[in-house]
């Protein structure tokens, strides 16, 4: 790849060469192009003439156009656009003045349309403008957090879980994938859940977040801001016994203006110092008495971030524009790895540096055709600095101590992306076609677990000990047995080692580690992979009130041999009762399509690393050498098998056929309501299967080498990624959009979800020989959810921006915390107890469960338990004070203070206004001393505190 610094310098140099700076500024003509309903018209050509002067400009995605640097005089404006009557007007330009000229086109009598796009509560049969989509701009953005991390998590919550829950949400930055959110000051508009079945995108629109950044300006403008939050104003994390010092302080700055009469720029910058805290909620042992010692404390995790974004917009010629952006981010963090069960000894530091370069060239081919070409480059370097010389001790669902086991790791990954999208209008047809190609490079050095890890799962049939740690016996002298927790197993190990007992006796008394794992060999793995996608779309306006959208997409990626990913898409939009020249009052939409999830390239890194040759991953069951770590040579001499990872030869890309029906209705006061039903039947979802697990019925958990393996014991564990997962999901949601005035807007929506499947992500099945055994509720299902986002301008110009998020509890799994089938994965579930006298039965407030299921017993379904529901109200209150002369072209009803040349905004943002405790982190492991308990706050942000108060001020000019 070319040197990044050289590439950026060449781009800037080219722009400045084409349009040298320093041109004398004169008058400016600008405005917005709309149709008769007030809907914006993008991609149209606006022309101005005056004598020998002739200039053209293409309207942007928001319908705006601009002609900066015009000499004083009269100019003729003209616009011709298919389906509309031509527009002509003469205006006078004065030096140093910006003239706003809004243009409204009238529908051609021979081709009447309902609307082009939806603005201010209007409905449309355009597939790009559904009332079920959420569009946030201007004051709507004020409701969102300023911190980029908090902003990302909040947007993902507002977008919902994503169809199928497996791909999650997708964030596109100016049309590019894989981008990192810029500072909020650089964002012009956010679109969520738009045009769900478009073939232009690889993922469905439900769960897609599109970020559009601000372009440059024809005159200088900018601002600076400071946000600050301190522990003194925030409430304590209720799970912590102490309140650690906390600060969250961020400086921001932005500047935009002209470079020449045909080029402009915008710059944004942020620097933040965030001393978050990590909560440790664990149970350990007193080093002397070996008594249980609960730990609930917070540890400061310092972090410093610095970043910036630069964007340049230039008109290369009459019909060509070029946009170039560069984004830089650097983040240094300390005390990573601490929290939940992980003790302070697990800490490590990290440093991450990220560069992004995006270029977009737009060419207006003629009055009915526009093509856009995009090039993107991302380079990300991540370093971790940790200790892997000390072995880790993992007492499952109790505590994890010892070394961090990350070592001195580094990961360099880069992405090159190329896109082309073309739009052609022919009569009643709007054709769109194009494609995207991406190439990834990953060089990863990971000495993880080179120090080794001892794991304690708990024991199903361990002898019961009395207060003197002696074995209890029954009337006939037989030892009484029971299930013991992972922590009790660990306690017995330490106790009996102190007493000098041999390893075999310790294990017979319920002690000894369950597993020991160790990695060794070459830590370096490097791969290069590509993916491609091509599409074609025809949006056919069959009648003024009826649109049919036909699309086809083809996808391919190089990391596995599946060439069958053809994805047809279909949609209709019908407005019954709408007539020529009238706006739609009711719109019915229906769509269906096939989507594919991409296989994560990190799996290829794992395959290259653990291929049995490059790096070995040893796993010893029931080791007798705790706490000593054996030499790698000893494991090789003992012919200890190692783990290998590979793709199944018949692997398919996860296929997700989906469909939806939506009813949209116009309400009074510029409000709309929409009701949507959505369905999904996903197949070929990714699973990680140990295909060399012991055959059913041949494994005895008390005998580490028992069981008949299909490929023999010497082959070790053969973890294979297979296409054995499936999911069924149904959703219905109701959305109400209120745009009563510029002073009040509110979007609320309620969702009802049912989701079932046998896998959540590329995880491990509990039974590698029976995937149906895991069919149950999906882990991401929250049956009910309700969101509200508002913007309210009260008297005296005080602005309120509330966000209310509510949802019912999510399912979580009930497991025994051990391995019953020899696949080395501790995700086995118990059975519903039928004989309460068995020593393997555990009685809980959820019922009685048998941790050693017998034939014929019914296993507990996957994700059997349900966590608590949650609700969280965030609110931002602010006031803008303006001074200086009035801005040109400010519309009536603008927020007080924003109509002046200079302004200062003072605001207070409160996250979790009522300090409500949302319980999360529920433990479903029966062998844990914390079983059934909540161990953390459930909020869509850092949880250093339960309620956060943040003060902010922004100066703009």
N, C-alpha and C positions, 0 to 999 in steps of 0.2 A: 504493500500500500504506500502511496506517496506520503511524505512527511506532512503531518497535520498542520503544523505552523505554516509551512510553505503553501499548502492548499488554501488556507484562509487568506494569506497575504495576496495570492494570485486573484482570488475572488474580489477582494476589496479594491485591488489595483485596477482590475478590469472595469469595475463599476465607475471608479473615479475617472478613468481614462475616457470612457464613453461619454460621461456627463461631468465635465470638470466643475468643481465647486466655484462658488463666488459669483454666479449669475445674479444680476440685479433683480431683487424681488419687486413685483408690482402688484397688480390685483389678482384675485383668485376667484374662480367660478366653481362652485361645488353644489351637490344636491343628491337626491335619492330618486331613482326611477321606480315607479309603481304602476299597477294597473288600476282600473276604475274602482276596485274594492279596497285599495290601499295596500295590496300585496306587493312586495318587492319583486323586481325582475332582474336576476343576475345574468351576466354574460352578454348583455346588449351593448351595442356600439353607439356612443353619443358623439356627435360631430359639432365643431364650431368653426365658423369662417368669418373673416374680416379682411376684405381686399384680397391680397395674395396669401394671407395666413389661413392655413387649414390644419386643424388638429382633431384627433379622435382619442377617445378613452373608453375602455371596456368597464361596465359596471361590475362591482365586486359581488361576493356572495350575499352581501346585505343590500344590494341594489345601489350602492353609493358610487359616485363618480367625482372626479376632481380635475380642474385645469389650473395649476398654480402658475405664477410668473407671467400673467397676461399684461400687455401694455394697455393703457387707458384707451377707451373707445367703445364703439358698438360692435356686437358680435351676434351672428345668426346661429341659433342652436337648432339642430335637427336630429331626430331619432326615427329609425325605421326598424321594426321588429316583427317577425312573422306572426300573423294573427291579429295585428293591431293596426289602427289607422296611423299614418305618418304624423309626426309632431314637428311643428315649426314655431320658433319664437325668437324675437330680437330683444337683446338686453344691453344695458350700458355698464361697462366696467370702469371703476374709478381706482386710481393708484392707491395702494396700501389698504384697500378694502376687500373683504371677503364677501362675495355676493352668493346668497343661498337661493338656488332655483330648483325647487322640486318639480319633477316632471311626472305627469300622470297620463298614461296612454289609454286610449279608448278602444274597446274591442271592435274588430272589423265586423261589419254586418254579415259578411259571408261566413264568419267562423266565430261564433259566440262561445265563450268559455264561462264556467262558473267562477273560478278564481285561479290565480297562478300559485299563490302561496298563502299561508295562514298567518295573519298578524292581528293583534288586538282582539282575539277571541273569535275571528272568522274561521269557518270550516272550509275544507278544500278536498277535492278528489285527487289532488296531486299526491303521489306516493311518498314524496319527500316531506310532507307536512301533515302528519297525523296529530290529532288532538291528544293522543296518548303519549306523545313525546313531551319531554321537559326541556325547555329552552331558557337558559339563565343568562342575563346580560344586565349591564348598567347596575341599578340598585339591587337587583336580585343577587348579584355576586357578593354584596356586602354581608349577606347572611352566612357566608361560608368562612371557614377558618383561614387565617393568614398564613399559618405554618404549612409548608408544602406537604409534609407527611400527614398532618391532620386533615388537610384538604383532600388528599388522595383517599384516605379511609372514609371520609364523610361522603365523597362522591360515589364510592363503591357501595356504600350503604343505601344512598338514594337511588342508585341504579338497580338495586335488588341483587339476588344471588347469582344472576346469570342463568341462562337456560341450561338445564341439566346439571348445574352446580359444579360440573367437572372442569369447564373452561374458565369459570369465574367471569369477572368483568374484563372488558378490553378497553384500553385507553389509547386513543389516536391523537397525536399532537400535530396539528396542521396537516392531517392526512397520513402522517407517518406512524408506523408501528414501533413499539419498543421505546418510545420517548419518555423522558422524565418531566414531570410537571414543572413548569416555570413558576417564578413568583406570581402571586395573584395579580399584582399590578400590571403584569404583561399580558393578562388574559382579557380578550374582548368578549368572548361568548363561550358558553358550554352547552352542548346538546347531548341529551341522554335519551336512549331508546328510540332513535329515529330510523324510519324506513327499515323495519326489521327483516324483510325478505329480499332485500336488494342483493343481486348477484355480484355487486362490486366488492362486497366484503366477505371475508372468510367466515366470520362469526355472525350469528343472528344479532339484529339490532337491540333486542332486549338484553340489557347489560352492557351495551356499547356506550362509551363516553368519548365525545369528540371535543377537543379543546382547540379553539381558534384564537391565535394571538393577535395583538394589536398591530396594525401597520404603522408606517411612519406618518409624519404630519407635514403640512405645507408651511407651518410656522412653529417656532420653538415652544415646546411645552414640556412639563415634567413635574417632578415632585420628590419628596423624601419622607420617610416615615420611621417611627419607632414603636414597637410593641414590647410590652414588658409584663411578666408575671413572676411573682415571688411567693415563696412558701408561706410568708406571713399572711397573705390574702387567701390562701387556698386551704381546703380542708384536708385532714389526714386520710391516708388510705386506711380504711377501717380494719383491714387484715393485718396491719403492721402495728407492732408495739411501740414504735418510735416514729417521729416525723423528721425525716432527713431534710437538710437544707436543699432548697430547690430554686432554680432560676430558669426562666425561659425568656430570653431577650433577643430581639431581631431588629436589625437596621435594614431598611430598604431604600432604594433610590431608583429613579427612572428619568429618562430624558429622550425626547423625540423632536425631530425637526427636519428641515430640508438640507440636502447636500448640494443640490442644484435645482434648476427649474424642472427637472425630470426625475429626480431621485430624492428619497427621504430615508431617514433612519429612525430607529428606536433602540434604546439601551435600558436595561434593568439590572439591578444588582441587589444582592442580599448577603448579610453576614449575621449568623446567629450563634449564640452561646446557650446551650441547653444542658442544664444539669438535671437530667431525668433521674428517677430512682427505680431500682429493681426490687421487687418484693420477693423475699424468701419465705415460703410457707411450707415448712418441712418438719419432719420428726427424726431426730438423731438419738444417739446414746451418750450418756455421761461416760467420759473416758475412765472413771474410777469405779463407779457403782454399776455401770451398764444399764442404768434406768433410762426410760424414755424421756427425751428432752425436746419439747416442741420449740421450734424456731419460727418466729414471725417478726421479721425486721426488714427495713429498707436500706439499700446501699446506693449511694450516689453513683450515677453512671455518666460522667462528663462527656460532652460532645460539642464539637465546634464545626460549623458548616459555613462554607463560603461559595457563592455561585453568582452567575450572571448570564444574561441573554442579550445578544445583539442581533438586530434585524435590519436589513436594508431592502428597500423597494425601489425599483428603477423601471422607467419606461424606455426599453431599448429601441423601439421604433413605434410607428403608428399603431401596430397591432400586437406588439410584443411587450410583455412585462416580465421582470425577473425579481424574485424574492429570495434572499439569502439570509439564513439565520445560523448563529453559532451559540452554543450553550456550554458553559463550564460549571462543574460542581466538584467540590472537594469536601470530604467528611472525615474527621478524625474522632474516634470513639475509644473510650476506656471502660473497663469493667464489663465488657461483653460476656455473655455466657452465664451471668448470675441471674437467679430468679426462679420462682416456683420451687422445685426440689434441689436446684443447683446451688451449692454452697459457695462462699467467697473464694475458696481455693480453685474454683473452676474459671476464674476470670481470665480474659485475654483482651488485648487491644487490637484495633484495626484502623486502616487508612484506605479510603476509596477515592479515586479520581476518575472523572467522567468527562468526555468531550463529545459533543454532538454537532454535526454540520448538516444543514438541510438546504437544498436549492430547489426552487420551484419556478419553472418557466411556463407562462401562459401565452398562448398565441390565438388570436381571433382570426380564423381562416376566412370567414366571410360572415354575413349577417345571420347565418343559421348554423355555424359550426365553430366550436372552440375546442382546443386541445391543450392538455396540461401535462407537463413532464416533470417528474420529481426525482431527485437524487439525494440519498441520505447516507451518512456515515456516523457510526457510534463507536467509540473506543472506551472501554471500561477496565480499569485496573484496580483490583482489590487485594490488599495484603492483610494477613492476620499474624499476630505475634503472641504465641501461647506456649505453655510448657507441656511437652509430651514425654518428659523423662520420668514422671511419676505416674503409676497406674491409677486408673479411675476405679471407684467403687460405686456401683449403681444398685442401690437397694430400692427396687421399683416402687414407685408411688409413695416413697418415704423420704429419701434424700439421695443426692449424687455428690460424692466428694472426690478428692484426689486431684490429679492434673486436668487441665482443660482438654488435652488430647488433640488440639488443632495444630500444634507445632508452628513453625514458620512457614506459613502457606501463602501462595500467591495464585491469583487467577486473572489472566488477561483474556478478555473476550472482545471481539469487534464484529460489527455488522455493517454490511454494505447493502443498500436497498435502492432499487430502481423501479419507477412506476411510470405508466403513461395512461391517461384517461382522456377520451375524446367524446364530445357531445355533438350530435348532429340533429337538427330539426328538419323534418320533411313533412309538411302538411300537418296532419294530426298525429304524427309519430315523432317521438323523441328517442333517438338511438344513443346508447352509451356503450362504449366498448373500451377495453384496455387490459392491462395486466400488471403484475408485480413480480419481481424477482429479488430474492434475498440470499446473501451468502454469509455464513457465520464462520468465524474462526475462534477456537478456544484453546488456550494453553494453560493447563492447570497443574500446579505442583501442590500436592496435598499429602503431607506425612501424618494424616489423621490416624489416631489410635496406634501410633508406633510404640507407645508406652504400655498399651494393653488395658483391658477393662474387665473387672470381675463383676458379675451380675448375680443378684439374689432375687428369685421370683417368689419365694414362699414354698411351702411343702404341704402337699395334700394329706398325707398320712404319716404324721410325725407323732412320736410318743408324747403323752401328756406328762408334764413335769410338775412336781409339787413345789412348795415355797423354798425347799432346799435343793431344787434342781435335780430331784431324784425321779425315776420313772414310776408312774402310777400303774398299778396292775389291777385286774378284775378278780373275781372270786376264784377263778381257776389259775391265776398267776399269769395271765396273758396281759401284755402291755396295752393300756388304753390309748387309742390314737385319735388325732384330730387334725384339722387344717391349721397351720400356723402362718402368720404373715411373713412378708419378706424381711421386716425389721426383726421379728423374733428369730428367724433363721440366721440372720446376721449376728444377733446377740449370742445365740448358742455357739456359733462358730468362735467368736472371741472368747467366750467363757471357757469352753472346753479346751481351746488351745492354751489358755493360761494354766489350766490344770494338767497340761501335758498329755492329753489324750491323743492317740494316733488318729490319722485321717479317717480310717474306716469306721472307727467307733464314733467319731464326731458326726459322720454322715448318718449313721444308724440312729443317732439321737436327734436328728432333724437339723444338723448344722451343715457347713460346707457350702461353697458357692454353687450356683446352678449352672453358670456358663463362664467361660473365659474366652475373650476374643482379642486378637492381635493382628495388626497389619505390618507387613514388612516388604522390602523390595524397592523398586523404583517408584518414587512418588509422582513422577511426571507423566502426564497424558496430554496429547494434543490431537485435535481433530479439525476438519474443515468440511462443512456441509452446506447444502443449498436447498431452497424450496422455491416453487413457482406457482403462480395462479393466474388464470386468464378468464375473462368474462365477456359477455355480450348481453345487452338489455334492450328491450323495446317497450317503452311506455306509450301505449296507444290510446289516445282520447277518442274512443269509439263514438261517443256522444258528448255534448257539453257536460253532462252529469254522470258520465260513466267512463272509467279508465281501466284498461287491462294492462298489466305489467308482466312481461314474459322475460325470463332470464336464464342463463346457463353459465355455469362456472366449472372450470377444471383445475384441480390442484395436484401437485406432486412434490414430494420431498425425498432427498437422496439418501436418508439414513436408514431406509428399509424398502423392500421391494414390492410396494403396492402401487400399481399404475391404474387403479380402477376408480379413482375418486372424482367421479362426474357428479356435479351437484345442480340439478334443475331447480328453478325457483319460479313461483307464480303468485300473482296478487291481483285483486280487483278492488276498486273503490266506486261506489254507486251512491248517488244522492237522489233518492226518490222524491219527486215533486219539484225539484229545482228546474227552472226554465231559463231560457236564454236571457243573459244580462242580469240575473238575480243571484244573490249569494245563497250558498247551500245552508239549509237549516238542519238537515239530518244526513249523515254519511255512514254507510255500511261498508266496512272493509273486511276482506278475507284473504288469507295468504297461506302458502305452504311451501316447503322447501327442504332440501337435504343439505346438511352441514357436516363438516368433518373437523374433529379436533386434531391439531398437529401433535406429533410425537416430540416430546421435549428432548432437545439435543443434549442436555446434561446426562440423559441415560446413555448416550453414546460415549460420553466421557467415562462414565462408570464402567461400561463394557470394556473400553480400551484399557482401563486401569486394572480391573479384576477379571482378566481373561485367563488366569491360571499361570501366566508366564511373567507379565510385566510387574505385577504386585500380587503378593499372596495375602489372603485374609483368612487366618486360622480361627477355628472355633472349636473349643474343647468343652464337652458336656460333662457336668459333675467333676470339675477339676479337684485334685487333692493337694495342690501346692499353694493355696492361698496363704499369705499375701505375696508370695514370691513369684516373680515373673520369669518363666523359663527362657533360655536362649532360643533364638530362631533355629539354630542348628539342631537343638534337642528336639524341637517339634518336627523338623525334617527327618531326623533320624528315627523318630517314633512313627513316621509316615502319617502324621496328622493331616487329614485332608483339609483343603482350603476351599473357600467359597468362590464361585465363578458366576458371572452375569452375562446374559446373552439375549438376543432377540429370537423369538420363535420364527421358524421359517415361513409359517403361514400367517404372520402378524398382519392385521388389517388396521387401517386408520379408524378410530372410533367414529361410527356413523350415527348421526343424530337427525332423523326425520322429524320435522316440527310443523305445526299448523296453528293458526290463530284466527279468530273472528272478533271484530270490534264494531261496536255501535257508538257513534258520536252524535251528540245533539247540541245545537246552539241554544243557549239560555239567554234570558234578558241580562242587561248590564255587562255586556262583553264577557260573558262566562260560557264555558263549554263543559260538558260532562261526557265521559267515555266509559264504556264497559267492555272488557276484553276477556275472552276465554282462550287459553293457550294449552296445547298438548304436545307431548314429546314421548317417543318410544326409542330409546337409544340402545344400540347394540355395538359389539366389538370394543367395549371399553377396556382400557388397559388394566391388567393385573400382573403382579409379580408372584410367580408360582415356583416353589421349590419342587421341580419335577423328579428329584431323587429322594423325596420323602419316603419313609418306610411305608410299605403297603398297609392298608387298613387292617387292624387287628393283630399286627405283628410286633408292635412297639410297646415296651414296658418303661414308663417314666423313671422307675427306680434303677433301671439297667441302661447305662449310657450307650452301650454298643449294641443294644438289641434292635430288632426289626430287620426286615428284608427290604433292601433298597433296589429299585429297578436297574440302576446302573452300577451297583456295588458300592461298598463302603469307601473304597479307595477314591472314587470320583468326587466325594465330598458333597456339598450342597450345590446344586445346579439351579440357580435362580434364573428363570426365563420370563421375559415379558410376553404375555399372551393376550389374545383378544377375547377373553371370556366374560367380561363384565356387561351388565345391562342395567337400564334404568327406565322407569316409567314415571312421568311427571305430568300433573295437571295443575293449572293455575287459573285463577280468575281475579281480576282487579278492576276497581272502580276509581276513576280519576276525575277530579273537579278542578278546573282552571278558572280563576277569577282575575280578570284584568279590568276592574271597574274604572280605574283612572290611573294617572301617573303617580298618585299618592297611595294607591292600594293595589296590591297584587298578592294572590295566595294560590298555591298549588297543594292539593291534598290528595292522597291516594291510599286505598286500602287493598290489601292482597290476601287472598286465600290460597294456600298451597297444599298439595298432596304429592309426595315424592317417595318412591320406593325403588330399591335396587339391591344389587349384591356387592357393590363396591363404592367407595368414596375416593376418587383419585386412583393412581396406580399403586394401590396398597396390596397387602397380602391376604388371600383368603384364609379363613380359619381352618378349612379342610381342603387341602390341595386336590382331593379326589372327588369333591362334591361341592361345586360352586353354588348350587341351589340352596345349600344349607345357610348361606349368608343373606338370602333375600329378605329384606325388611326395610324399615324406614331409613331414608337417606339422612346422613348426619347434618346436612345443611338445611333441612326442612324446618322452618318456623311456620307453623300452621297459619297464624294470623300476624299481619304486620300493618302498621299505619304510619305514614310519614306526612309531615306538613312543612312547607317552606313558604315564608311570607316576607313581604316588604311593605312597611306602613310608614307614611310620613304624617306625623301628628302636628298639631298646632305648634307654632314657634319653630318649625322646621326640624323638630326632633324626629329622628328616624329609628324605627324598631325593625329588627330583622330576626324573627323567631324561627327556630327549626325544632320540630317535635318528632322524635323517633320512638316507635313503640313496636313490640313484637312479643309473641308468646315464646315459650321455652323451646330450645333445640334438643333433639334426641342425643343421647350419649350411650356408649356401649357398656354392657355389664360383662366383665371377663373374670376369669379365675386368677389371672396374672401369671400363668405358667404355661408350659408346653406339654400337651397330652398326646400329641401324635408324632413327635420327632421331627417336625419341619423346622425346628429351632426358632420359631416365632411364637412369642407369648401372647397370643390373641385369642386363645380358646375360650369358649363360653360354657357356663355350667348348664345343668338341666334343672327343670322345676322338680323339687324334691318330692318323692313319693313315699319314702321311708325315712321318717324323721329320726330314727334311731341310728342311722349310719353315721360313723365318725366324720365322713366327708361332707356332711350337711352343714351349711352355714345359715343361721337365722338372722334376718335383717328386717328393718322396717318396711322393706319392699316385698318381703316374702322369704320363703325358705328355698335355698338353692343347693343342689348337689354338685360339688366340685369334681367328682369322679363319676361322670354319667355312666349308667348301666344301659345295656341294650334295651330298647323299647321306651326309654325315657324321652320326654320332649325337651329339646334344647331351648334355652332362652333365645328369642329372636334377636337379630342384630339391632343395635341402638334401641334397646328395650326401655331404658330409663329416659326421663325428660327433665331438663333443667328448668330453672325459674324463668318466668317472663321478665321483660325489661321495658323501661321507658326512660327517656332522657330528653329534657327540654334545654336547648341552648338558646341564648338570646344575645343580640348585639344592639346596643343603644348608642346613638351618636348624634352629633350636631355639627353642621358645617357653617363656618363663619367666612363670609366673603368680603373682600375689599379691593379697591382699584376700580378701573372703569369696567363697564359692562362688556361682555363678550358679544361678538357679532353672531347673529343667527340663532340665538338661544330661544327655544320655543316657550310659549306661555305655559305656566304650570310647572316649570322646572323647580327642583328642590331648592329651597332658599340657600343662598350662599354659593351655589354652583354656577350662577350666572355672572360671576365676577372674574376679573383677570387673575386674581390671587384668592386662594381659599385655604383654610385650616380646618381639618376635621378632627374632633375629639370624640373618642368612643370608648366604651367599656364592653368587653365580651365576656359573658359568663357561660361556661360549659357545665351542664348539670345544675341548673339554677336552684333546684330544691334539694340539692345534696342527697338525692335518692340513691340508695345502695342497690345496684344491679348485681346480683350474685352470679358468678361464673366459675369456670374452672372446676366443675364437678368431677369427682373421682369415682370411676366405675369399676376399679380394680378391687376384687374381694380380698386380696392379700395385703391391701394397703391399710395402715392404721388410720388413714383419712378417708376410708370408703364412705361414699354417700354425702360427703361434705363439699361445700363450696370453698374454694381456695383463692379466689381472685375476683376483682371487679370485672364486670363485663361492660366496657365502653368502647366506642369507636375512636380511640386515641390512646396515647400513653396514659398509664394508670398510676402515675406517681401520686396523684391526689384524686379524691372523689369529686370535688368541685373545684374548678379552676376559674380564677378571675384574671382577666388580662386587660391591661390598659394600652390604648393606642392613640397615636396622633399622626396625621399625614398632612403635609403641606404640598399644595399643587399650584402650578402657574401655567 
